[in-house]
Amino acid sequence: MNRSRSSRQPFVCILLLVVTSFSGSLPAEEVGERWGTEEREREYYPIVNIPLPKDTVIEAGAFAVLPDRRVAVGTRHGEIYLIDGVDMPKPIPTFHRFATGLDEIFGLAWKDNAFRVTQSCELTRVSDSNKDGVADRFETISDGWGYANYHEYAFGSKPDSEGNQFVALGLSESYNSHALNRGFIMKVAPDGKTTAFATGLRSPGGIGMDEHNSLFYVESQGPWNCSCSLKAVSQNSFHGHPASFNWYPFSPELGPVPEMPKSGSRIAIEKKHVKQLVPYAVISLTSAWGGRSRHSV
């Protein structure tokens, strides 16, 4: 896929904003000089420092680029900031807080002059009805899942080519599914109709489509996941963690409950008798994403 350097630069700035938001003054590792690729890398991936307003904490969880090229940032603290000027060679951006009072934003999209915000408890349409630059209308698009524990995160995709969004739901306390549909991926149609789409998640870290409109999500290492991974998602697919089996009776569109996978086995073996089980698309073989797990499947 070919992209010009001008189209890449805002997104590099965004990445740096995420890193500085979480790590303070943690220095980046420069290896371009060691490998002899420094000049070539900087043609496409310039590292640009973005100053933050004094006493402002932005723990970024989601991004959207607006039609006027401003960057919207959803934060863990439930705020939406609009940032102008991040794509300048030496940016001195302006920050405007558009919305507050939401809950851990891990999905953000701009559609029909409003934000579609994925927060822990729901998918919300957030808009500015009187055009004063501050959100004043918060409408529930979908709340087709439960939320009762701090670890029950929800990650939302951008709308697909048909306007559907997908919400990946983390388990309760990382191990169980105490709240409705936790461990599922939910499909939210443009009209808000919400159906179960896939199951077997543990602790997702993001969800989205590739350039072919194929759906993927990122999974974290832990029970029933030997390592962090990228998983391809198809309708009614099962992704390894059985904690969410108890919600199948409430979602007949999923079909029958998968056969219980065997702890300590291997994906290739379990796939033979758990027909809905989908193997990893990409698996991390380093410790950077996580350590050991308690189960191998």
SEKE-620889 format. One record per residue (C-alpha): residue number from 0; z, x, y. Coordinates in Angstrom, 2 decimals. Layout:
BEGIN
@n = NUM | w = Z | u = X | v = Y
...
This chain:
BEGIN
@n = 0 | w = 0.00 | u = 0.00 | v = 0.00
@n = 1 | w = -1.06 | u = 1.48 | v = 3.34
@n = 2 | w = 1.01 | u = 1.02 | v = 6.45
@n = 3 | w = 0.58 | u = 2.65 | v = 9.82
@n = 4 | w = 3.36 | u = 4.83 | v = 11.15
@n = 5 | w = 3.95 | u = 2.38 | v = 14.01
@n = 6 | w = 4.64 | u = -0.46 | v = 11.60
@n = 7 | w = 7.07 | u = 1.62 | v = 9.60
@n = 8 | w = 9.19 | u = 2.93 | v = 12.45
@n = 9 | w = 11.24 | u = -0.22 | v = 13.25
@n = 10 | w = 12.30 | u = -0.50 | v = 9.66
@n = 11 | w = 13.42 | u = 3.13 | v = 9.52
@n = 12 | w = 15.51 | u = 2.43 | v = 12.60
@n = 13 | w = 16.97 | u = -0.60 | v = 10.86
@n = 14 | w = 17.90 | u = 1.49 | v = 7.83
@n = 15 | w = 19.65 | u = 3.99 | v = 10.04
@n = 16 | w = 21.54 | u = 1.17 | v = 11.72
@n = 17 | w = 22.84 | u = 0.06 | v = 8.31
@n = 18 | w = 23.92 | u = 3.58 | v = 7.41
@n = 19 | w = 25.70 | u = 4.21 | v = 10.69
@n = 20 | w = 27.35 | u = 0.80 | v = 10.57
@n = 21 | w = 29.02 | u = 1.51 | v = 7.24
@n = 22 | w = 29.50 | u = 5.27 | v = 7.35
@n = 23 | w = 30.40 | u = 6.10 | v = 10.93
@n = 24 | w = 29.42 | u = 9.71 | v = 11.54
@n = 25 | w = 28.50 | u = 10.52 | v = 7.94
@n = 26 | w = 25.68 | u = 13.10 | v = 8.19
@n = 27 | w = 22.34 | u = 12.53 | v = 6.47
@n = 28 | w = 21.11 | u = 15.07 | v = 3.93
@n = 29 | w = 18.04 | u = 16.89 | v = 5.23
@n = 30 | w = 15.95 | u = 18.26 | v = 2.36
@n = 31 | w = 12.49 | u = 18.24 | v = 3.95
@n = 32 | w = 12.82 | u = 21.81 | v = 5.19
@n = 33 | w = 13.94 | u = 22.98 | v = 1.75
@n = 34 | w = 10.97 | u = 21.26 | v = 0.08
@n = 35 | w = 8.43 | u = 22.13 | v = 2.76
@n = 36 | w = 7.71 | u = 18.45 | v = 3.50
@n = 37 | w = 9.64 | u = 18.05 | v = 6.75
@n = 38 | w = 6.69 | u = 17.67 | v = 9.15
@n = 39 | w = 4.76 | u = 15.35 | v = 6.86
@n = 40 | w = 7.80 | u = 13.12 | v = 6.27
@n = 41 | w = 8.47 | u = 12.74 | v = 9.98
@n = 42 | w = 4.98 | u = 11.37 | v = 10.55
@n = 43 | w = 6.01 | u = 8.31 | v = 8.55
@n = 44 | w = 9.81 | u = 8.29 | v = 8.46
@n = 45 | w = 11.23 | u = 9.51 | v = 11.79
@n = 46 | w = 15.02 | u = 9.54 | v = 11.96
@n = 47 | w = 16.06 | u = 7.92 | v = 15.21
@n = 48 | w = 19.64 | u = 7.46 | v = 16.35
@n = 49 | w = 20.37 | u = 3.94 | v = 17.62
@n = 50 | w = 23.38 | u = 3.75 | v = 19.95
@n = 51 | w = 25.72 | u = 0.81 | v = 19.38
@n = 52 | w = 27.64 | u = -0.99 | v = 22.12
@n = 53 | w = 31.15 | u = 0.30 | v = 22.66
@n = 54 | w = 33.79 | u = -1.34 | v = 20.45
@n = 55 | w = 31.12 | u = -3.25 | v = 18.51
@n = 56 | w = 31.28 | u = -3.22 | v = 14.71
@n = 57 | w = 28.03 | u = -4.20 | v = 12.99
@n = 58 | w = 28.31 | u = -4.20 | v = 9.21
@n = 59 | w = 24.75 | u = -5.25 | v = 8.61
@n = 60 | w = 23.90 | u = -7.45 | v = 5.63
@n = 61 | w = 20.48 | u = -8.93 | v = 6.42
@n = 62 | w = 17.55 | u = -8.45 | v = 8.79
@n = 63 | w = 14.65 | u = -10.43 | v = 10.20
@n = 64 | w = 11.93 | u = -9.28 | v = 12.58
@n = 65 | w = 11.15 | u = -11.97 | v = 15.15
@n = 66 | w = 7.66 | u = -12.77 | v = 16.48
@n = 67 | w = 8.47 | u = -10.93 | v = 19.74
@n = 68 | w = 9.45 | u = -7.82 | v = 17.68
@n = 69 | w = 13.17 | u = -8.13 | v = 18.35
@n = 70 | w = 15.26 | u = -7.43 | v = 15.27
@n = 71 | w = 17.83 | u = -9.99 | v = 14.14
@n = 72 | w = 20.79 | u = -8.59 | v = 12.21
@n = 73 | w = 23.17 | u = -10.73 | v = 10.15
@n = 74 | w = 26.57 | u = -9.15 | v = 9.60
@n = 75 | w = 29.38 | u = -9.25 | v = 7.08
@n = 76 | w = 31.57 | u = -10.70 | v = 9.81
@n = 77 | w = 29.31 | u = -13.75 | v = 10.07
@n = 78 | w = 27.51 | u = -12.88 | v = 13.31
@n = 79 | w = 23.82 | u = -12.71 | v = 14.21
@n = 80 | w = 22.79 | u = -10.09 | v = 16.75
@n = 81 | w = 19.38 | u = -9.93 | v = 18.44
@n = 82 | w = 18.40 | u = -6.35 | v = 19.18
@n = 83 | w = 15.58 | u = -5.46 | v = 21.55
@n = 84 | w = 14.03 | u = -2.02 | v = 21.91
@n = 85 | w = 14.81 | u = -0.47 | v = 18.53
@n = 86 | w = 11.19 | u = 0.62 | v = 18.02
@n = 87 | w = 11.02 | u = 2.83 | v = 21.09
@n = 88 | w = 10.66 | u = 6.61 | v = 20.52
@n = 89 | w = 14.08 | u = 7.14 | v = 22.14
@n = 90 | w = 15.66 | u = 3.72 | v = 21.87
@n = 91 | w = 18.31 | u = 2.44 | v = 24.24
@n = 92 | w = 18.45 | u = -1.03 | v = 22.70
@n = 93 | w = 20.07 | u = -4.14 | v = 24.07
@n = 94 | w = 22.33 | u = -6.21 | v = 21.82
@n = 95 | w = 22.80 | u = -9.94 | v = 22.22
@n = 96 | w = 25.17 | u = -11.93 | v = 20.01
@n = 97 | w = 23.27 | u = -15.08 | v = 19.12
@n = 98 | w = 25.66 | u = -16.69 | v = 16.63
@n = 99 | w = 29.13 | u = -16.32 | v = 15.22
@n = 100 | w = 31.43 | u = -18.19 | v = 12.83
@n = 101 | w = 29.34 | u = -17.78 | v = 9.68
@n = 102 | w = 30.55 | u = -16.17 | v = 6.45
@n = 103 | w = 29.15 | u = -12.85 | v = 5.17
@n = 104 | w = 25.43 | u = -13.08 | v = 5.90
@n = 105 | w = 23.33 | u = -11.60 | v = 3.07
@n = 106 | w = 20.05 | u = -13.37 | v = 3.75
@n = 107 | w = 18.20 | u = -13.95 | v = 7.01
@n = 108 | w = 14.77 | u = -15.41 | v = 7.72
@n = 109 | w = 13.02 | u = -16.82 | v = 10.80
@n = 110 | w = 11.05 | u = -20.02 | v = 10.21
@n = 111 | w = 10.02 | u = -22.92 | v = 12.49
@n = 112 | w = 11.89 | u = -21.52 | v = 15.51
@n = 113 | w = 15.21 | u = -21.24 | v = 13.69
@n = 114 | w = 17.08 | u = -18.87 | v = 11.42
@n = 115 | w = 17.62 | u = -19.67 | v = 7.77
@n = 116 | w = 20.90 | u = -17.95 | v = 6.98
@n = 117 | w = 22.26 | u = -17.31 | v = 3.50
@n = 118 | w = 26.04 | u = -17.12 | v = 3.63
@n = 119 | w = 28.60 | u = -17.23 | v = 0.85
@n = 120 | w = 29.01 | u = -21.00 | v = 0.93
@n = 121 | w = 25.53 | u = -22.31 | v = 1.79
@n = 122 | w = 22.01 | u = -21.85 | v = 3.15
@n = 123 | w = 22.15 | u = -22.84 | v = 6.81
@n = 124 | w = 19.58 | u = -23.56 | v = 9.52
@n = 125 | w = 20.82 | u = -22.02 | v = 12.77
@n = 126 | w = 19.07 | u = -22.85 | v = 16.04
@n = 127 | w = 19.43 | u = -22.92 | v = 19.83
@n = 128 | w = 18.66 | u = -26.48 | v = 20.88
@n = 129 | w = 19.26 | u = -26.08 | v = 24.63
@n = 130 | w = 17.49 | u = -22.69 | v = 24.90
@n = 131 | w = 20.40 | u = -20.86 | v = 26.50
@n = 132 | w = 20.17 | u = -17.94 | v = 24.06
@n = 133 | w = 23.20 | u = -18.93 | v = 21.97
@n = 134 | w = 23.16 | u = -20.84 | v = 18.68
@n = 135 | w = 24.52 | u = -24.36 | v = 19.05
@n = 136 | w = 23.20 | u = -26.17 | v = 15.99
@n = 137 | w = 24.22 | u = -25.36 | v = 12.41
@n = 138 | w = 22.61 | u = -27.54 | v = 9.73
@n = 139 | w = 23.24 | u = -27.29 | v = 6.01
@n = 140 | w = 20.00 | u = -26.86 | v = 4.08
@n = 141 | w = 21.70 | u = -26.42 | v = 0.71
@n = 142 | w = 25.24 | u = -26.03 | v = -0.60
@n = 143 | w = 24.39 | u = -26.44 | v = -4.27
@n = 144 | w = 26.97 | u = -23.96 | v = -5.50
@n = 145 | w = 30.71 | u = -23.37 | v = -5.36
@n = 146 | w = 32.67 | u = -20.84 | v = -3.33
@n = 147 | w = 36.36 | u = -20.09 | v = -3.80
@n = 148 | w = 36.78 | u = -16.32 | v = -4.15
@n = 149 | w = 36.06 | u = -13.39 | v = -1.84
@n = 150 | w = 33.78 | u = -11.77 | v = -4.43
@n = 151 | w = 31.50 | u = -14.80 | v = -4.74
@n = 152 | w = 28.70 | u = -13.38 | v = -2.61
@n = 153 | w = 25.36 | u = -15.09 | v = -2.08
@n = 154 | w = 22.14 | u = -13.18 | v = -1.41
@n = 155 | w = 19.10 | u = -15.04 | v = -0.09
@n = 156 | w = 15.40 | u = -14.24 | v = -0.22
@n = 157 | w = 12.79 | u = -14.74 | v = 2.46
@n = 158 | w = 10.70 | u = -17.91 | v = 1.94
@n = 159 | w = 7.92 | u = -17.45 | v = -0.62
@n = 160 | w = 4.31 | u = -18.52 | v = -0.07
@n = 161 | w = 5.28 | u = -22.16 | v = -0.74
@n = 162 | w = 8.36 | u = -22.09 | v = 1.48
@n = 163 | w = 10.92 | u = -21.86 | v = -1.33
@n = 164 | w = 13.95 | u = -19.62 | v = -1.03
@n = 165 | w = 16.01 | u = -18.14 | v = -3.84
@n = 166 | w = 19.76 | u = -17.52 | v = -3.71
@n = 167 | w = 21.40 | u = -15.04 | v = -6.11
@n = 168 | w = 25.04 | u = -15.94 | v = -6.74
@n = 169 | w = 27.66 | u = -13.38 | v = -7.73
@n = 170 | w = 30.37 | u = -14.19 | v = -10.24
@n = 171 | w = 33.98 | u = -15.06 | v = -9.42
@n = 172 | w = 36.04 | u = -11.86 | v = -9.18
@n = 173 | w = 33.04 | u = -10.04 | v = -10.70
@n = 174 | w = 33.93 | u = -11.13 | v = -14.26
@n = 175 | w = 34.11 | u = -14.94 | v = -14.53
@n = 176 | w = 32.34 | u = -18.04 | v = -13.28
@n = 177 | w = 35.02 | u = -20.34 | v = -11.94
@n = 178 | w = 32.97 | u = -21.97 | v = -9.16
@n = 179 | w = 29.86 | u = -24.12 | v = -9.64
@n = 180 | w = 26.71 | u = -22.21 | v = -10.63
@n = 181 | w = 28.20 | u = -18.78 | v = -10.07
@n = 182 | w = 26.00 | u = -16.28 | v = -11.95
@n = 183 | w = 22.87 | u = -18.38 | v = -11.31
@n = 184 | w = 19.82 | u = -17.93 | v = -9.13
@n = 185 | w = 19.18 | u = -21.18 | v = -7.27
@n = 186 | w = 15.80 | u = -22.30 | v = -5.95
@n = 187 | w = 15.88 | u = -24.12 | v = -2.63
@n = 188 | w = 12.70 | u = -26.06 | v = -1.79
@n = 189 | w = 11.54 | u = -26.51 | v = 1.83
@n = 190 | w = 13.13 | u = -29.99 | v = 1.87
@n = 191 | w = 16.47 | u = -28.59 | v = 0.65
@n = 192 | w = 16.18 | u = -29.78 | v = -2.96
@n = 193 | w = 18.13 | u = -27.24 | v = -4.99
@n = 194 | w = 17.66 | u = -26.48 | v = -8.68
@n = 195 | w = 18.88 | u = -23.78 | v = -11.04
@n = 196 | w = 16.18 | u = -21.17 | v = -11.61
@n = 197 | w = 17.72 | u = -18.33 | v = -13.65
@n = 198 | w = 21.10 | u = -17.27 | v = -15.08
@n = 199 | w = 23.12 | u = -14.33 | v = -16.40
@n = 200 | w = 23.82 | u = -12.53 | v = -13.12
@n = 201 | w = 26.95 | u = -10.43 | v = -12.59
@n = 202 | w = 27.11 | u = -9.03 | v = -9.06
@n = 203 | w = 23.70 | u = -9.09 | v = -7.33
@n = 204 | w = 22.96 | u = -6.91 | v = -4.33
@n = 205 | w = 19.78 | u = -8.49 | v = -3.01
@n = 206 | w = 16.81 | u = -10.68 | v = -3.95
@n = 207 | w = 13.22 | u = -10.90 | v = -2.77
@n = 208 | w = 9.52 | u = -11.03 | v = -3.52
@n = 209 | w = 7.04 | u = -8.18 | v = -3.83
@n = 210 | w = 3.53 | u = -8.23 | v = -2.36
@n = 211 | w = 2.34 | u = -10.30 | v = -5.33
@n = 212 | w = 5.00 | u = -12.98 | v = -4.72
@n = 213 | w = 6.86 | u = -11.91 | v = -7.86
@n = 214 | w = 10.63 | u = -12.32 | v = -7.66
@n = 215 | w = 13.12 | u = -9.49 | v = -8.28
@n = 216 | w = 16.84 | u = -9.02 | v = -7.77
@n = 217 | w = 19.15 | u = -5.99 | v = -7.75
@n = 218 | w = 22.07 | u = -5.99 | v = -10.21
@n = 219 | w = 25.23 | u = -3.88 | v = -10.12
@n = 220 | w = 26.64 | u = -1.83 | v = -12.98
@n = 221 | w = 29.56 | u = -3.46 | v = -14.77
@n = 222 | w = 30.28 | u = -5.83 | v = -17.66
@n = 223 | w = 27.11 | u = -6.60 | v = -19.65
@n = 224 | w = 25.15 | u = -4.18 | v = -17.42
@n = 225 | w = 25.07 | u = -0.55 | v = -18.52
@n = 226 | w = 23.78 | u = 0.61 | v = -15.13
@n = 227 | w = 22.60 | u = -0.67 | v = -11.79
@n = 228 | w = 19.09 | u = -2.03 | v = -12.06
@n = 229 | w = 16.18 | u = -3.96 | v = -10.64
@n = 230 | w = 15.37 | u = -7.10 | v = -12.66
@n = 231 | w = 12.26 | u = -9.27 | v = -12.66
@n = 232 | w = 13.06 | u = -12.98 | v = -12.43
@n = 233 | w = 11.07 | u = -15.79 | v = -14.03
@n = 234 | w = 11.96 | u = -19.45 | v = -14.32
@n = 235 | w = 14.76 | u = -20.11 | v = -16.86
@n = 236 | w = 15.22 | u = -16.39 | v = -17.50
@n = 237 | w = 18.60 | u = -15.00 | v = -18.59
@n = 238 | w = 19.81 | u = -11.62 | v = -17.32
@n = 239 | w = 22.55 | u = -10.60 | v = -19.70
@n = 240 | w = 25.96 | u = -11.84 | v = -18.49
@n = 241 | w = 27.11 | u = -14.95 | v = -20.41
@n = 242 | w = 29.91 | u = -16.03 | v = -18.01
@n = 243 | w = 27.71 | u = -18.69 | v = -16.40
@n = 244 | w = 26.89 | u = -20.47 | v = -19.68
@n = 245 | w = 29.48 | u = -23.13 | v = -18.83
@n = 246 | w = 27.25 | u = -24.53 | v = -16.04
@n = 247 | w = 24.19 | u = -25.24 | v = -18.22
@n = 248 | w = 25.22 | u = -28.89 | v = -18.84
@n = 249 | w = 24.97 | u = -29.50 | v = -15.10
@n = 250 | w = 21.44 | u = -28.05 | v = -14.88
@n = 251 | w = 19.25 | u = -29.58 | v = -17.58
@n = 252 | w = 16.18 | u = -28.01 | v = -15.93
@n = 253 | w = 17.28 | u = -24.69 | v = -17.47
@n = 254 | w = 16.78 | u = -25.88 | v = -21.04
@n = 255 | w = 19.11 | u = -24.88 | v = -23.91
@n = 256 | w = 21.95 | u = -22.41 | v = -23.51
@n = 257 | w = 20.85 | u = -18.92 | v = -24.61
@n = 258 | w = 22.28 | u = -17.47 | v = -27.79
@n = 259 | w = 25.34 | u = -15.37 | v = -27.09
@n = 260 | w = 24.34 | u = -11.69 | v = -26.81
@n = 261 | w = 26.27 | u = -9.16 | v = -28.87
@n = 262 | w = 28.51 | u = -6.76 | v = -26.94
@n = 263 | w = 27.75 | u = -3.12 | v = -27.67
@n = 264 | w = 24.18 | u = -3.81 | v = -28.74
@n = 265 | w = 20.96 | u = -2.88 | v = -26.93
@n = 266 | w = 18.53 | u = -4.91 | v = -24.82
@n = 267 | w = 15.60 | u = -4.32 | v = -27.20
@n = 268 | w = 17.66 | u = -5.59 | v = -30.13
@n = 269 | w = 19.18 | u = -8.58 | v = -28.34
@n = 270 | w = 15.81 | u = -9.66 | v = -26.96
@n = 271 | w = 14.71 | u = -10.47 | v = -30.50
@n = 272 | w = 17.19 | u = -13.33 | v = -30.86
@n = 273 | w = 18.03 | u = -14.21 | v = -27.22
@n = 274 | w = 14.62 | u = -15.49 | v = -26.24
@n = 275 | w = 15.46 | u = -16.09 | v = -22.55
@n = 276 | w = 16.78 | u = -12.53 | v = -22.08
@n = 277 | w = 14.68 | u = -10.43 | v = -19.67
@n = 278 | w = 14.91 | u = -6.60 | v = -19.96
@n = 279 | w = 15.44 | u = -4.44 | v = -16.89
@n = 280 | w = 12.39 | u = -3.65 | v = -14.77
@n = 281 | w = 13.95 | u = -0.46 | v = -13.38
@n = 282 | w = 17.25 | u = 1.09 | v = -14.42
@n = 283 | w = 19.28 | u = 3.70 | v = -12.54
@n = 284 | w = 20.08 | u = 6.76 | v = -14.60
@n = 285 | w = 22.32 | u = 8.39 | v = -11.99
@n = 286 | w = 25.92 | u = 7.90 | v = -10.98
@n = 287 | w = 24.91 | u = 7.05 | v = -7.41
@n = 288 | w = 24.79 | u = 3.31 | v = -8.15
@n = 289 | w = 27.83 | u = 3.14 | v = -10.39
@n = 290 | w = 29.68 | u = 4.61 | v = -13.33
@n = 291 | w = 30.27 | u = 3.40 | v = -16.86
@n = 292 | w = 30.31 | u = -0.23 | v = -17.95
@n = 293 | w = 32.28 | u = -2.08 | v = -20.57
@n = 294 | w = 29.24 | u = -3.50 | v = -22.34
@n = 295 | w = 25.83 | u = -2.07 | v = -23.19
@n = 296 | w = 23.65 | u = -5.14 | v = -22.97
